[in-house]
Amino acid sequence: GRLSVGPVWLDLGRRRASVDAWTVVLPSNEALLLSILMRSPGRVIAYSELAQRLGISEAASGRRDRRVRRLSRRLRRRLSVHPLVPPLIEEVARVGVRFTFVEPSRRGLWDDFD
């Protein structure tokens, strides 16, 4: 399926994500993570829930959480369009991850890139 939130769209079948006009092909696990996060923008999704939905079945919760954190960091780096624009993927320490899209007019930074 295809998802869109603000300037970000994801074609899950083709594993392509786009931020504004910049497109990147994602590994399947990162594409799945992005789809989960985009379906609930602004909501912090717990590491344990993400691990379950991503099929990460580590017995030890600490190892499972670290795998989710590594995955979210890689995804955040791939989606970084400019160092002055806040990241779209945000980690909430010891809790989980969220998709943090804010309308460009609220950020104020996007105006500089038109």
C-alpha positions in Angstrom: 0.0 0.0 0.0 0.9 3.6 -0.2 0.9 6.0 2.8 1.3 9.8 2.9 1.8 12.1 5.8 2.7 15.7 5.0 5.7 15.8 2.6 6.5 12.1 3.3 5.1 9.2 1.3 5.8 5.5 1.4 5.2 2.9 -1.2 5.5 -0.2 1.0 5.3 -2.7 -1.9 8.3 -1.0 -3.7 10.0 0.0 -0.4 10.4 3.6 -1.6 10.0 6.5 0.7 10.1 10.2 -0.4 10.5 13.4 1.6 9.5 16.2 -0.6 11.2 15.4 -3.9 14.0 13.2 -2.4 13.4 9.5 -2.8 15.2 6.6 -1.2 14.8 2.8 -1.4 14.5 1.2 2.0 15.4 -2.3 3.3 12.1 -4.2 3.9 12.4 -3.9 7.8 12.9 -0.2 7.6 10.0 0.3 5.2 7.8 -1.8 7.6 8.9 0.3 10.6 8.2 3.6 8.7 4.7 2.3 7.7 3.9 1.5 11.4 5.1 4.9 12.5 3.3 6.8 9.8 0.0 5.2 10.6 0.2 6.9 14.1 2.0 10.2 13.6 2.9 11.8 16.9 2.2 8.7 19.0 5.1 7.1 20.8 5.1 3.4 20.0 6.8 1.2 22.6 9.9 -0.7 21.6 8.2 -4.0 22.7 5.2 -3.3 20.4 7.4 -2.4 17.5 9.5 -5.5 18.0 6.4 -7.6 18.0 5.0 -5.9 14.8 8.4 -6.2 13.1 8.8 -9.9 14.0 11.8 -9.4 16.2 11.6 -12.3 18.6 14.7 -11.8 20.9 14.0 -13.5 24.3 15.8 -10.7 26.3 13.8 -7.5 26.2 17.1 -5.4 26.3 18.4 -7.0 23.1 15.1 -6.7 21.4 14.9 -3.0 22.3 18.4 -2.4 21.0 17.6 -4.0 17.7 14.5 -1.7 17.3 16.6 1.4 18.3 19.3 0.5 15.7 16.7 0.1 13.1 15.0 3.4 13.9 18.4 5.2 13.9 19.2 3.9 10.4 15.8 4.9 9.2 16.2 8.4 10.7 19.5 8.8 8.9 18.1 7.7 5.6 15.2 10.2 5.8 17.3 13.2 6.9 16.9 15.8 4.2 18.8 18.7 5.7 20.7 19.1 9.0 18.5 22.1 10.0 15.3 20.2 9.6 14.3 18.2 12.7 14.3 14.5 12.2 11.0 12.8 11.2 11.8 9.7 13.4 12.3 10.5 17.1 13.4 8.2 19.8 11.9 8.7 23.3 14.5 7.4 25.7 13.6 4.0 27.3 10.1 4.2 25.9 9.9 3.9 22.1 9.8 5.7 18.8 7.5 8.1 17.0 7.0 9.8 13.6 7.2 13.5 14.4 5.9 15.2 11.3 4.8 18.8 12.1 3.2 21.0 9.5 5.9 23.1 7.8 4.4 26.4 8.9 4.8 25.3 12.5 8.5 24.3 12.0 9.4 27.5 10.3 12.5 25.8 8.9 11.0 24.4 5.7 10.4 28.0 4.4 14.2 28.3 3.9 14.3 25.4 1.4 11.7 26.6 -1.2 
